[in-house]
């Protein structure tokens, strides 16, 4: 999260709006916050806005949630995931698969 601060010659200070910048680090997706509180929104940012199938599996490899992602920022509503460790499998329309890890506390 970034914001610009400009100090003018007369001493006045001007701030820009707050902007989010995502660093995908070789991945097509960023999940945040991670770790996430149990009753908070969990966001998944996509580098390319393509139709993607999100599947979430618990530590016992049981699928606990599924959703189609179709926006730059997608949300998992609060309270859907209980406390624990999760593996997220993201499958694009052309069958490319990526996995992410998530901790909910």
Backbone bond lengths (Angstrom), bond angles and torsions (degrees), N, CA, C in turn:
res aa  C-N    CA-C-N  psi(-1)  N-CA   C-N-CA  omega(-1)  CA-C   N-CA-C  phi
1 X - - - 1.458 - - 1.524 106.91 -
2 X 1.337 116.14 128.02 1.456 121.00 -176.06 1.525 110.71 -128.86
3 X 1.317 114.24 155.41 1.459 122.15 174.25 1.520 106.71 -150.59
4 X 1.329 117.15 141.63 1.459 121.58 -179.24 1.520 109.59 -97.66
5 X 1.319 115.40 136.96 1.464 121.77 175.50 1.522 107.42 -114.14
6 X 1.340 116.41 124.64 1.467 121.46 179.18 1.526 108.17 -117.54
7 X 1.330 115.32 124.65 1.458 120.43 175.58 1.522 107.97 -101.46
8 X 1.319 116.94 116.96 1.454 122.53 -178.03 1.523 110.77 -80.77
9 X 1.324 116.42 159.67 1.469 121.90 -178.02 1.528 111.75 -57.42
10 X 1.303 118.85 -32.40 1.465 122.23 179.91 1.519 113.73 -79.93
11 X 1.339 117.51 0.13 1.457 121.17 178.28 1.525 114.38 98.76
12 X 1.320 117.67 -10.51 1.464 120.14 178.88 1.526 109.94 -70.74
13 X 1.317 115.38 150.51 1.464 121.39 179.22 1.526 108.57 -119.40
14 X 1.333 115.40 133.24 1.456 121.98 179.82 1.523 107.69 -123.26
15 X 1.347 116.84 135.08 1.466 121.99 178.27 1.524 110.05 -113.69
16 X 1.315 115.76 143.34 1.459 120.35 174.77 1.532 109.08 -81.73
17 X 1.321 115.21 173.87 1.456 119.51 172.48 1.525 108.74 -68.97
18 X 1.305 116.55 157.47 1.458 121.82 175.61 1.527 108.34 -75.98
19 X 1.317 116.15 132.56 1.461 121.80 -179.91 1.527 109.76 -124.80
20 X 1.323 116.35 140.95 1.463 121.88 174.51 1.517 108.93 -92.69
21 X 1.312 116.32 136.44 1.455 122.22 176.02 1.521 106.78 -124.54
22 X 1.329 116.90 127.04 1.453 121.29 -178.61 1.520 109.94 -105.05
23 X 1.321 115.81 131.49 1.458 122.14 175.69 1.523 106.93 -108.47
24 X 1.307 117.12 109.64 1.454 121.45 -172.63 1.529 113.49 -81.83
25 X 1.294 118.67 -15.10 1.466 124.10 172.89 1.532 113.15 44.04
26 X 1.324 116.24 54.04 1.460 120.60 176.73 1.517 114.50 80.88
27 X 1.299 117.60 -2.44 1.460 122.27 179.42 1.518 108.79 -108.57
28 X 1.311 117.10 158.57 1.451 120.92 176.78 1.517 112.96 -89.66
29 X 1.352 116.27 -2.90 1.456 121.03 -173.47 1.521 111.56 -141.46
30 X 1.330 115.20 150.97 1.465 122.10 173.01 1.520 106.39 -131.40
31 X 1.330 116.74 130.89 1.463 120.86 176.26 1.522 108.10 -110.58
32 X 1.322 115.81 133.04 1.460 119.53 -178.64 1.512 110.33 -152.55
33 X 1.310 119.90 151.31 1.464 125.07 -11.56 1.523 110.11 -69.16
34 X 1.285 116.11 156.32 1.461 121.86 177.60 1.521 108.47 -150.22
35 X 1.315 118.30 107.13 1.452 129.28 10.33 1.531 112.13 -71.87
36 X 1.333 115.14 156.20 1.465 121.88 -176.62 1.527 110.42 -119.64
37 X 1.317 115.59 143.45 1.462 120.27 174.33 1.531 108.39 -69.97
38 X 1.315 116.52 146.88 1.456 121.88 -175.00 1.534 113.18 -57.79
39 X 1.293 118.08 -37.77 1.463 120.96 -175.98 1.523 113.08 -106.58
40 X 1.331 116.44 36.14 1.468 120.14 177.01 1.526 109.41 -122.33
41 X 1.333 115.77 159.94 1.464 119.94 174.64 1.519 109.39 -64.41
42 X 1.318 115.83 143.09 1.458 122.09 172.05 1.522 105.42 -116.44
43 X 1.324 116.75 129.75 1.460 122.46 -175.42 1.523 110.71 -110.69
44 X 1.317 114.98 142.84 1.462 121.20 173.99 1.518 107.13 -124.89
45 X 1.332 116.07 116.35 1.466 121.75 177.64 1.524 108.20 -95.19
46 X 1.341 115.92 135.96 1.460 122.03 177.97 1.521 109.52 -107.80
47 X 1.318 116.33 133.65 1.458 120.08 176.57 1.525 110.22 -67.43
48 X 1.322 117.09 -43.93 1.461 122.72 176.88 1.523 107.87 -115.12
49 X 1.306 116.32 128.67 1.462 119.24 -178.52 1.521 108.98 -82.49
50 X 1.311 114.79 87.97 1.456 122.91 175.90 1.523 107.47 -121.71
51 X 1.302 116.81 156.14 1.453 120.05 175.66 1.526 108.05 -64.60
52 X 1.322 115.87 123.27 1.458 122.44 -176.70 1.512 108.89 -132.27
53 X 1.320 116.76 139.80 1.452 121.63 175.81 1.521 108.28 -96.42
54 X 1.326 116.33 121.73 1.461 122.73 176.18 1.520 108.15 -99.59
55 X 1.319 115.81 127.05 1.462 121.40 172.97 1.523 107.02 -125.05
56 X 1.335 116.11 133.11 1.462 120.66 -179.03 1.524 108.37 -115.59
57 X 1.332 114.81 128.90 1.458 122.30 -178.93 1.526 109.09 -117.47
58 X 1.339 116.99 140.05 1.464 120.17 176.94 1.530 109.72 -81.32
59 X 1.324 116.76 -176.56 1.465 121.32 -176.05 1.526 112.38 -66.03
60 X 1.332 117.79 -17.85 1.465 121.78 177.13 1.529 112.22 -92.56
61 X 1.327 117.09 9.58 1.467 124.29 179.21 1.521 113.19 67.51
62 X 1.332 116.79 26.08 1.460 121.87 176.13 1.526 108.32 -96.50
63 X 1.341 116.58 129.31 1.461 120.01 178.58 1.523 108.52 -70.28
64 X 1.353 115.82 124.05 1.464 120.71 -177.04 1.529 112.77 -112.85
65 X 1.341 117.07 -11.39 1.464 119.36 -176.77 1.512 109.00 -162.33
66 X 1.340 115.34 147.44 1.464 121.23 176.85 1.523 108.20 -146.81
67 X 1.325 115.70 141.15 1.461 120.64 -178.57 1.524 108.90 -157.76
68 X 1.340 116.24 146.84 1.467 120.84 173.12 1.519 108.19 -90.37
69 X 1.326 116.23 130.40 1.458 122.47 178.74 1.520 108.18 -101.37
70 X 1.336 116.41 129.63 1.460 119.14 -177.20 1.521 112.78 -142.76
71 X 1.320 117.22 21.40 1.456 121.45 -178.44 1.521 109.14 -137.44
72 X 1.325 117.63 167.89 1.472 122.02 178.57 1.537 109.98 -62.31
73 X 1.338 116.68 -45.22 1.464 122.46 177.08 1.528 107.90 -119.28
74 X 1.307 116.72 123.26 1.462 123.06 179.76 1.514 108.58 -117.40
75 X 1.329 116.95 144.98 1.463 121.02 -176.68 1.524 111.26 -114.75
76 X 1.329 113.74 144.34 1.454 121.97 166.00 1.521 104.21 -105.12
77 X 1.308 116.89 120.80 1.463 121.56 -173.82 1.527 111.47 -63.33
78 X 1.336 116.69 152.25 1.459 120.80 178.99 1.532 111.68 -60.40
79 X 1.320 115.37 145.78 1.455 121.24 173.73 1.512 115.82 83.28
80 X 1.332 118.77 -6.10 1.471 119.85 -179.99 1.526 110.96 -71.76
81 X 1.330 116.16 -37.38 1.459 120.44 -179.61 1.527 110.10 -103.96
82 X 1.320 116.54 132.09 1.459 119.96 175.34 1.524 108.87 -82.79
83 X 1.311 116.66 175.66 1.459 120.64 -179.42 1.519 109.95 -62.71
84 X 1.337 115.27 137.05 1.457 118.84 179.00 1.518 112.67 154.36
85 X 1.333 114.21 -170.72 1.459 123.63 -179.03 1.520 108.00 -108.21
86 X 1.345 116.68 136.35 1.460 121.42 -176.07 1.526 111.11 -133.32
87 X 1.323 114.32 149.27 1.460 122.25 171.02 1.524 106.73 -110.83
88 X 1.327 116.93 128.21 1.458 122.50 178.25 1.514 108.12 -105.51
89 X 1.314 116.64 125.01 1.463 121.55 176.27 1.523 107.40 -108.57
90 X 1.317 115.46 123.27 1.463 122.30 -179.40 1.521 108.06 -114.02
91 X 1.338 115.46 121.36 1.457 120.99 -177.28 1.519 108.58 -119.24
92 X 1.335 116.53 120.26 1.465 120.92 -179.72 1.519 109.93 -79.56
93 X 1.314 115.19 169.81 1.471 121.55 -179.16 1.532 111.69 -61.40
94 X 1.348 117.33 -27.38 1.468 120.10 177.53 1.537 111.86 -96.39
95 X 1.335 115.43 22.02 1.473 124.33 171.07 1.527 115.09 70.41
96 X 1.336 118.57 20.04 1.460 120.42 172.51 1.519 107.71 -79.25
97 X 1.325 116.58 133.93 1.460 121.53 -175.94 1.520 109.61 -115.79
98 X 1.333 114.69 135.56 1.458 121.47 174.63 1.519 107.97 -133.18
99 X 1.330 116.54 145.36 1.463 119.70 178.95 1.522 110.26 -120.26
100 X 1.322 115.37 144.81 1.455 123.55 175.85 1.512 108.41 -129.76
101 X 1.330 115.98 159.55 1.459 122.00 176.28 1.513 108.74 -112.39
102 X 1.326 115.79 146.88 1.458 121.75 179.98 1.523 108.83 -142.18
103 X 1.330 115.07 137.69 1.462 121.86 173.40 1.515 107.91 -114.74
104 X 1.334 116.77 129.67 1.456 122.83 176.15 1.530 106.39 -114.55
105 X 1.345 115.42 127.06 1.471 119.29 -179.30 1.506 111.50 -117.09
